[in-house]
Amino acid sequence: MKLVFADTLYWGAVLHPHDQYRSQAIHARKALGEVRLVTTDEILAELLDGLALRGPFFREAAAHTVRRILDDENVTVHPQSRESFLAGLLLYEQRVDKGYSLVDCVSMTTMRRLGIIEVLTNDRHFVQEGFKVLF
């Protein structure tokens, strides 16, 4: 089965009914058909962190969404590890001229390791590294 990476932007758009990228995210996902989504613990942490100060409603919704992702048999969540951290840190160090976050770097190294080229996001940093963004 084809693997597609799901970035924080995708999960946030799916979670929030008024997110500016929601319709693009839903359309891009539907266009893929039957695929296995891949994400990381770091992505889920970034999603939770991004909604931490937005009040109880968003905190509860984010936690519920993350639990659903973790329980979804069509999503593989790669665990955070020292190895993934160090691989991301190495790419981060190698791209000092870019604005990549450490989570971006961990995502990119995970995608490369798994042979994934498509990512549910519109983050142009992935394009700079040769990946295909899907919205």
Number of C-alpha atoms within 10 A of each C-alpha: 6 11 19 22 26 23 26 24 20 24 22 23 19 18 18 14 11 10 14 11 18 19 15 19 23 15 12 18 19 11 10 13 9 12 14 17 21 22 25 22 17 23 22 23 14 17 22 21 13 15 18 15 10 10 9 11 9 17 17 14 15 23 16 13 19 19 12 12 18 16 12 12 10 13 19 18 20 15 11 14 11 9 10 19 16 14 18 22 18 15 17 20 12 10 12 9 8 11 10 16 13 18 21 21 25 25 27 24 21 20 20 12 9 12 11 18 17 19 27 25 23 18 18 13 17 20 14 10 10 12 17 18 19 19 17
